[in-house]
Amino acid sequence: MEEEETWDEELGVISRVALSSLGPLGSVQGVQANSKSTVLLSSGSRRLFESLRWKSWYARALVRLTVQAQVESFGDGGLLAAVVAASLVRAIRSNSRSPFDSFHMTQSLESVLDYLRTKLKMDLTLELDGVGVVRPIQELNWSDMESLVALTRAVVSPKAKLGTTEVEVDHVCRTLAEAFVLSIPANTFEKPHVGLVTVTGPSTKETYRTSSVIVDIPISCETERLLPIESPSVAVFNTSLDVDMERNAVSENLSQYSGVSVETVDGALTSGEATMNFELGLLSDVVSLLAAEGVSVVACQKTIHPYIKQELVRRSIVPIERVSRIHIDAVAACCGVQPVSALSRTTLGALKSHIGTVKGIHLRRMKRKAVLNFEPAVDRSMQTVVLTAPNELVMEELASSCRAVFELLASALHSPYVVPGGGCIELILSMLIKSQIPAAGALSREERLTAKVLESFASTLASVARKVMGSRRVGGCAEQENAGEDHHHQESFARLWKTSRGLTSKQRGLLDLVLSKLGAIEYAVDAACNLARVDRTIVYQ
């Protein structure tokens, strides 16, 4: 019983937090995990729900199956998934009197989800009073920067509520859209290389993009003395250049290897000492080979052994270690090579293929931060966004939004279908679900259950649309929206469509990616149905 009460309370918390944070006028939430931790101020689903601590496993499962799954897939839309899932779970639990009731409602939800998947295609048409037949879903025009900015703004503006102006938000959105478009490779199977570097202090309006790769890592004094370097050769490793006791090289005949020796008191080598002896010898051979090839810089994702680092510096090779996975891939792409992923004596001959060149490597100062700037020798379709913000509070929220934008735009490359933003897609889904509710009359028990759960589904989406449309920005203005009942839904959508002139207006405010919105609904329905099945197993057995 205690677990049941805790779950009910936390279900209400999930619903309230998610719904109150939705939209550009949604409230900023303050979250404190415990009495000793700092208070997090945010309205983004990723940061909010990662900070909250749940007592019941139901709540943890719901957040994992909706918010985290949605954000990992599309970068945005976690709040919508949480609101819908919490509403559906509550509807199923409140109307279930037997295992069959719960089973029938989950079957109805999965059936209507298949219907929504089928309907949300480019040929979807809606007949609106005063407008006629419209096609709300259209393909994103990648050559139209205003459309890309509108899609980007739909992600950034609801979260940019802490000390940022509308002009600053628009500037950031345009910079992000331009950077992503310029980073799209000719080979559509490759992922765009677009990085993000944060600088706290300057105004947000100083955010800019560059075609260089900027690596934000601690830089030693030895490295600083060797910079800058013009037209250097760079070797890229995503494996360790440190002693690895489990490396495949241990299978060699270690006693016969005459590399760098490890002295012992009695002159004998144990198995571990012999392995270290072999490893240091192998790494020394790597250094000698790199020096013979004229390499000037070694970029490594993991650590470099102090002895090997010393040997590199002695040969005037700049050692750069602990580069993040994202940055090491960007550096490799900037050099036009693939990073070395494994080291052994049999792979030494292939090191040449992992050495590339760049136009230059320079040390740059960004306020108190020192970063490395890799300038590509040729156009590699790479971009780095230098995001600026006046303080850490604003920076954390903006940086999270920017990463979400990159994820969403990457999804748009595979499914570039959009609808006018500001609640349009939620209204469309609500109307489609309403059309599947059994007509009033002499209904069977199964039909009544279907009607109740689908009415809850549709009304939740309508309330989300009203929440978002209350702060909708179209054509540079905000319009207050009070629509709530069925006959008002089409009027609301018609006004929104006429104001934005479909997708042809150059002043449209927001665009939503259909794939992301549908993904949020899918995760919500799947989570509600799976938790209902667990409930049936626990409660009714």
N, C-alpha and C positions, 0 to 999 in steps of 0.2 A: 504493500500500500504506500509506503514511504517513497519507494522508487517511482511509483505511478504519479504521486503528487509532484515529485521533483521534475519528472518528465513533462507534466502539464505546465508547470511554471516556466521551465526552460523553453518549451515550445512557444509560449507567449512572448518570452524575451526575444527569441529569434525573429518572430514575426514583427514585433514592434521596432526593434533595432533596424531591420532591413527596410521596412516600409517608411519609417521616418527619415531614413538617409537617402531615399530615392530622389532623383531629379536635382536640377541646379539650385532649387530653393529648399532642398532637404536639409535637415539639421546636421550639424557636426556632432558626432558622438564622443563622449569622454569615457575611456575604458582604463581601469586600473586592475591588473591581475591580482595583486595582493597589496597589503598595507605598506610594503617597503619599495614597491616598484613605482616608476614614474607613470603619469597619466598620459595615455595615448589619445590624441585628438585626430579623428579621421572620419571620413564618410565613404571610404572605399571598402568593398566587401573583403578583399584579401587581408588588409591590415586589421580591420575590425574583428573578423572572426578568427584570425590567428591569435589575437590577443585575449579573447574571451576564454574562460576555463569552465568546462561543463562537468557536472557531477554524474549525470545519467549517460549511459552508453547510447541511448536513443538519440540524444542531442548531438553527441560526437559523431554518430553515424550519419545523421541528417546533414550536418555541416560538411562532412567529408564527401558525401555523395552528391551534394548540390554545389555549394560555394567553391570548395577546393577543386572539384572536378571541372566546373565551368570555367574558372579562372585559368586552370592549367591548359585547357583546350583553346580558349578564345581570348584570355586576358581580361575580359569584362563580362558583366551580366550576372555576377554572383548574387547580387541583391534580389534581382527578379526571381532567380531560381529558388532562393531561400523563402521569399514571400509566398510563392505559389506552392512549394512543397509543404510549408507549415500549414497553409490553408487546407490543402487536400488531406493531410494527415488528420487534422482536426475533424474534417467532414466525415471521413471514413470511420474514425473512432466514435463520433457522436451518434452515428446512424447504424452502427453494427449491433445487432442483438444475437447474432449467431455466426458461426464460421462461414455460412453460406452468404450472409449479407456482405461481409468483407470481401469474400471472393467475387461476388457479382459486381461490386463497385470497382474493384481493381480491373476486372475484365472490361467494364464500361470505359474506364479511363484509358486503358491501353488501346481500345478500339477507336476512341475519338482522337487519340494521338496519331494513329495511323491515318485517320481522315485528314488531320491537319498537315501531316507530311505530304499527302497527296495534293491538297489544295494549294499549298504555298509554293507555287511555281510561277513562272513568268506569265503564263496565260490566265492567271487569276484575274477575274473582272468583278467589279462592284458597281451597282447602279445606284447613284446618289441623286437625291432630289435637288433640282436646280443645277446639276452638273452633267448628269447623264452617266454613261458607262465609262469607267476609268480603269486603268491597269496600274494598280499601286506599286507593283514590283517591277523594277527595271534594272538593267545591267549598269554597273558602275562604269563611268567613262574615265579611264585612267589619264586621259589627256586633258581633262577639265580639272584644274587645280581647285576651283571653288567646291566641286563635289567632294574632293578628297579632304579639304579643310572641314566641310560639313560633317563628314564621317568621323574625322578626328575629334571635332568639337563635341560630338555626342558622347565621347569617352572622357574627355578632359574637363569640360565645363561642370558636370555634376560633382566633381571631386575638388575643383579649384575654388574652395570657399574660404581659405585662410589667408587673407591679406593680399589677394591678387585681383586686379581690375579686369574688366572685360577686354580692354585693349591688350593687356598682357597675355590673357588667355588666347586671344586670336593670334597674337604673334607667335606664341609657343606652338599652337596648332598648325599654323602655316609652315613653321620651320620643320616640324615633325613630318608633315605631309611631303614637303619638298625633299627632305633627306631620304625618306623611304623610296620615293619614286626614282631618285637618282641612284639608289643602291640596288635596284632590281637588276639581276644579271641577265645576260642574253639567253643563258640556259635556264629555262623556267623550272627545271628540276632542282636547281640549287637554291638555297635559302639566301635572301638578301643579307648582306653584311652591313648592319647599321648599329653603331655603338652609342653609348650614353656615358658622358662624364659630367659630374656635378661639381659646381663651384659655388660655395656659399659666401655671400657678401654683396655682390653686385645686384642691381635691379633685374627682375625677371625679363624686362625688355631687352637686356643684353644677351639673351640666349641666341646662339648662332650654330651653323653647321659648317663642317669642313670635310674635304675629301681625304684628309690624312687619318691615320689610325693613331689614336691617343691612348696610351697605356698608363693607367693610374696605379703605380706600385711604389713601394719604398725604394729609394735610390741611394746606394752607398757612395761614399766619397771617392773610392777608386773608380766607380763608373762615371761619376761627374767629371773626373780629370781626363777621361778618354773621349769625352764628347765636346763638340759635335763631330759627326763623321759624314763625309760626302760620298755618295755612290758605294756604300758598303755591301759586302756579301754577308748574308744572314743565314745561319743554320737554325732550324726550328725543331724543338723537341717537345712532345707531350708526354714523354716518359722521364723518369728520374735520372739525373746525372750524379746520383749519390750511390753509396754502397747498398746494394740490394741483395740480401742474403738468400732470397728465394728466386733470383733471376735464373733463367734457363742455363746460363753459363756455368752453373754449379755442376752440371753433368759432365763438364770437361775433365780431363785428367789434370787436376789442379797441381799435383806434386811435380809435374814436368814443366809448369809454366814459370818463366823467368821474367816476371814483370816487376813492379814495385814490391819490395819485400816488407813483411811485417816481422820485426825482430822479437824473439821470445827469450826468456831467461835460460831455458835449457836447450835452445836451438831447434827444438822440434815444433812442428806446426800442428795444431789441432784442426779438426774439420772446419770449425767456424773461422779460425785464423787463416786457413788455406783459402777459404771462400773470399774473405776480405782481400787477401793477397791477389787473388785472381781478378776481383772486381776493380781494384785500384789500377791494376795493370791494363785491364780492358779500357777503362776510362782514360788512362794516360794515352793509349793508342788512339782513342777518339780525338783527344786534343791534338796529337801529332798530325793526324790526318786532316783535321780542320785547318791547322796552321799551314800545312802543305797546299791546301786548296785556296789559301788566301782569304779565309773567312775573317771578318772583322767583328761580328756580333754573334753570340749564342743566346737565343731566347728559349727558355725552358719553363714549362708549366709547373714543374715540381722543383725540388731542391737540387742544388749543386753542391757536391762535397767540398769542404773548405780547401782541401789540398788541390782539387781539380780547379776550383775558382782561382786559386793562387797561380796555378800553371797557365790558365787562360790569360790572366792579367799580365803575367810575365811575358807572354807572347803578343801583347797588345790586342787581345781579343776581349771585347766587352761582355762580361757575363750578366745576363738578366734572368733572374729566377723568380719563382712563385707568381708567374703570370696566370691570370684566371683562365678558365677553359674557354670562355667567350673571346677573350683578348688573344689567346694563343691561336685560335682559329682565324681571327681577323689578321694577325701578323702574318700567318702562313699565306692567307689569301692575298695580302698586300705584296708578298714576295713572289707569288705565283707558284708556290710549291705546297706539298702535303707535309705535315709534321712527322718526325720520326716517332713511331709508336712502340718500338721494341729494340733493344740493344743486345747483340750477341756477336761472337767473333765471325759468324757466317754472314752477318748483315753489315759489317763494316764497309764492304765494297760498294754498298748501295747508298752510302751517305751523300754522295755527290748529287743524287737526284733530289735531295731535301735541302739544297742550298740555293737560295734565290738572292736577288738584288733589289734594293730600294734606292730612291733618289737621294735620300738623306735621313739621318736620325739626329734629332736635336732635343735638347733639354728646354722645356718651357716652364715658366712660372705662372701659375694661376692663383693669385692672391698668396696664401700661405702654402699652396700645394705645388710640388714639383712633379711634372709628368714627362713621359717620353713621347715624342712626336715622330711617327714613322710616315714619311712622305713617299707614296708609290712612284716607281719609275715610269709606269704607264697607267692609263685609266683602268682601274680595277672594279669600277662600279661599287665603290665603298664610301660610306659616309659616317661621320661621327657628330653627334649633337652635343654641344657644350651647353648644358642646362644651368642657368644661374638663378639664384633666389636670395632674398635678403637675409633669411635665417633658416635654421635647421627645420623648424616646424613646417614652413612652407615647402622647403626642399623635399622633405620625405614624402609629402603628399603628391607633389608634382612629379617626382621621379617615379613613383609607383604608377601614376597615370600614364607617363610616357612609355614605360615598359608594356603596359596594357595596350597602348596604341599600336606598338610594333607587332604584338601578337595578333591583334585584330586585323591589321592590314595584311599580315602574312596569310591569315585565313581568307581574306578577300581575294587574294591571288587565285585561290582554288575555286571559290564560289562567289563571284563578284555581283551578287544581287542585293539590291538595297530598296528601302522604302523611306518615305518622308519620316523624319524623327518626331520627337515630342509626343509620343503616345499612340502614333498611327498603328503600329504593328500590334500593340496590345488591344486596341479597339477592333482591329480586323479579326484577331484570334477570338476575342469575346463574341463577336457576331457569328463567327463560324461555329463556335461551340454551342451558342444559343440555338442555332438551326438544327442541332442534333438532339435537343431535349424533347422527350415525348410530349405530344400535345396534351393539354389539360382535358380531363374527362374521366371515364371509368378506367383507371390504370390498375394494372396488377401490382403486386408488392415489388417485383423485380423492376418494373418500369418506374415506380415511385422512388426506389433507391437510385436508379440511374438519373432521374430528374434532379434529385437532391444533390448528388455529388457533382453533376455537370453545372447546376446552377451556382454552386459554390465556386467551381472552377471559373466560370464566366464572370461572376461578380468580382472575384479577386482581380482578374485581368482588367476589368473595367475600372476598379478602384485604383489600380496602378496607373492606368492611362490618365485618370483624373488628376492623380498626384503629379504626374510628369507634365500634363498639359497646363496645369496651374502656373507653370513657369516657362511655358513654351515660347521660344524666340523664333519668329519667322519674319523675314523682311525687315529685320532690325527692331522689331517691337515685341512686346510681351502681351499675351491675351489671356485673360482670366476665363477659365472653363468650368462650368458647373454641371455639365451633362452627367446624368447618372442612370436614368432608366433606359429601357430598350429603345423606345422611339426617339430618344435623344442621341443615341450612339451614332446613327447615320448622319444626323444633323451636325454633330460635332466633327465627324470625319469629313463631311462635305465642306464645312467652313475651313477646316485645316487644309483641305486640298485646294480650294479656291484661293486661299490666301497665299499658299506657296506655289500656286500654278503648276501643280504636279512636280516634276523634276526639271523644269525648264528655267525656273527663276534663277538669276545670278545672285540673288540676295537671300536664298534659302538658308535657314539656320542650322538644321540638324538632319543627318541621314543615319538610319540604322541598318546594320548588316543583318539580312534575313537569317543567314546561317547561325550567327551568334544568338539571336533571339530564340530561334527554334531550338537550338542546343540547350538554352536555359530551361525551356519548357520540357524538353525531353528528360533532362537530368532531374527536374522536379517531379515529374510523373513517375519515373523509374524509382526514385527514392521513396515516394509515398507508397507505391505498390509493394516494394520490397519490405519496408517497415511494417506494412499491414500484414504481409505474409508471416513475418516474425511474430507479430502480435497474435495471429491465429494459432501459431504453433505453441506459444507460451500460455496464452489465456485459456484456450478452449481444449487443451489436452488434459 
